[in-house]
Structures are given as C-alpha cells and as structure tokens.
C-alpha cells in the first residue's frame, strides 16, 4: 500500500474466496470500533461502507498516513499497519465467534489513488461507496443501510467517524444536493476505473 500525503484513496478488501465477513449487526459495529482505534488516527475518513463480504473506505492521507515503520523485515506506512491491525484483530474475533481458523480477508487491502480529475473520480467514488448495498439489492433505499456513512451525511444520525466538513471541501459537494447526488447513476465504465 503506497501512500502519499494529501492524496485521496479508495481502500477496499473482501473476504477470502468472497466469504462472509459480518454475521451479526454486532460484527459490523465491532469492525467500526476497530476502525476508529486503528485507522482514524492514521488518516481522515471521508466515507465508508461495510458489506456482508467486503468493505470500502474513501480516505484522505495525512502526514501520519505516509510515515514509514519497520515490522520485522518489512517496511510499511502507518496507514498500512493500521489496516493490518484492523484486519488481524477483526479476524481473531470472528474466528473465535464462528469457531473457524485461518485467514478471513484477502491478503492485503487495495488502496487506489483517486486523484483523477477528468471524471471527478473522488466525488463519484464517494457516491459509489454509498450505493453498494443498493446495487447489491440488499436494500430498497440508501437510507436503509446502517453500515455506511450515508446516514451521517443525510443527517439521519450523528456519526463522527467521517470528517464531513473536509469531505465537502475536498469533494466539492454540499449538503443540500447530497441526497439527489447520491442517487445519480454511475456508469459501468467509471465503476471499472475504481478498481484499475
């Protein structure tokens, strides 16, 4: 995970072999508590969505994010180490809960730099992250998925994981048009770019 300060990244990962990651609502909440502990000190979180077998974050890298540390013989950023700790801690909890062994996640999360201005990628990635449960037919309305930051931005709850002021500044959107912008279709061509 190569991280550069003051850049935006779409960070995502999924269950090993696309296996389920979250079994209960408490699992989602526990993952978010671990996110607050291991990820929030290393970056600004602008958006997130936890899905049954994968997750997405849109983050702004801070000076802390890119600091290099050594873990054994490997060198990694503090942000990469934060994700390592998050996934390891969560995996241990689920393995105990489900009486399972082995890796829960694919080996390493992907961190895609989203500084592509020609398609206003950061803005579209932000909305794409929130649209995931709707696209997967898990819900009928974005307001119905409690495991994303959509409800925070829509002022349906008072979540504090995301820096909403910074998101509005960096992504050039406003609260008044947030809900209508959130429902705008994103082309498959643009969605492919989120993973290239």
N, C-alpha and C positions, 0 to 999 in steps of 0.2 A: 504494500500500500504506500505509494509515493504521495506525499502530502506537501503542498506549498502554501505558505501563509497567505491569507486574504483571498483564497480561491474557494469556489463552491464545489461540493462533491455530492454525488448521488451514491450513497453507500447501501449495499444490499447483499443479502445472502439467503440461502434456503436450506431446508432440511436435507440431510444426506438422502440421496435417492428420492428426493421430494417428499420425504416422510413428514408427518405432522410434527409441529414444534410446540403447539399450545393445545392442551387438553381441556383446560377449565378457564373460566374468567380470572381466577386467581393466578394462573400461569402468566397471562398477559400482564397483569398488574405487577407480578414479581419481576418480569423482564423489564418493565418500565422503571421499577425501583433500582434495578441493577444498572440500567441506562443512566439514571440520574447519578449514581455513585461512580461509575467507571468512564462514561462518555462525556457527560456535561462538563466536567472540569477541564476537558481537553479541547472543546470546540463550542461553537454556537449551533444549537439545533434549530433549524428553521421549519422542518416538517417531518412527520413520521407516519408510518402505517404498519401495523403488525397484522399479518395474515396467518391463516392456520398453518401454512407450511413455508412461509418466507417473511422477510421484513424489508422495509425501505426507510432510509433517512435522507433528508437533504440537510447538509451541514455546511457551515462557514468555518474554514480552517483559521484558527487563531495562531498567534506566535507559539503558544504552548503545544498546539497540534503537531507542529513540524519538528519539535525538539527531538533529537536522536538519543536513544539509550541503548545499552547493550543488555541482551538477555541471553546468557550463555555465550555462544559464539556468534549469535545473530545480532544485527543492529536493526532497530525499528524506531518509528516515530512513537511519541507518547500516545497519539490517537490510535495507531495500530495496536499498541499494547493495551489500550483501554478496551478495544473491541475483543482482543484475545481474552482479557479477563472477564468481560461480559459473557462471551460465548461459553467459556470454560465453566464459570460459576453457574450459569443457567443450565448447561448440560448436566452438571453434577446433580442439581436439584431435580431435574426431570428423570435422570437415570434412577435416582432413589425413589421418586414418586411412582414411576412406571415399572420398577424392578427390571431395568434394562441395563445393558453395558455398551460401551463403545461411543463413537462419535455421533452427535446429534445433528451437527451442521456440516455443510460442505467445508472443505479445509480452511479457506480464508475468505473473508468478505471482499467483495469487489468495491472499489472506490473510483467512480467515473467522474472526471473533471467536467463540470457543466458550463464552463465559460465559452459557450458558442453563441455569438451574438446574432447570426443570420436567421435563426428560428426562435429567438428569445427563449432559448433552451431552459434556463433556470426557472422562468415563470411557468413554462409548460410542464417541466419536471415536477414542480411544486404541486400542480393540479393533478398530474398523472398519479402521483403518490396517493393523493386522497381518493382518486377514482378507482383504485384497485379493487376494493370489495364490491363496488357496483359492477365493474367489468366482469368479476368472477361470479356474479349473480348470487352473492351472499346476502344482499340487501336490496331494497327497492328504492331507497333514498340515502344519500350520503350522510344525512343526519342520524341514520340508524346504526352506524358502525362506531362503537365506543372506543375502538383501539387504534384511532388515528388522531391527528391534530386538527382535523376538520372541525370538530365540535368546538374547539377552543377559538379558532378563527371566526366561526359563525356565532360566537358569543352565547353558546348553549351551555357552557361550563367555564370554569375559571382555571384552566390548566396553566401550569407555569414551566413546563419542560421546554417549550419553544420560545425563542425571543421574537415575539410578534412585531415589535417595533423595528427591529433590524430586518426582519423578513420583508416588511412593507417597503423599507428603504432600498434594500438590495434587489428586490424582485419587481419593484415599480408597480405595486398594486395598492388598492385602497379598500377599506372595509366595506364601503357602500356597494362596490361591484363584486365583492368576493364570492358571494353565493352564485350569482349568474356566471361569473368567470369559471367557477368550479365545475359547472355542468356543461361547459363548452366541450365539444368533441375534439379529441386529439387524434390526428391521422396516424395510421399504422406506420407510415414512413418515418414520422417524428418519433414514435414509440421505439422503433428499431434503433434509432440513434442513442436512445437512453442506455443501450446495452453494448454498443460497438466499442 
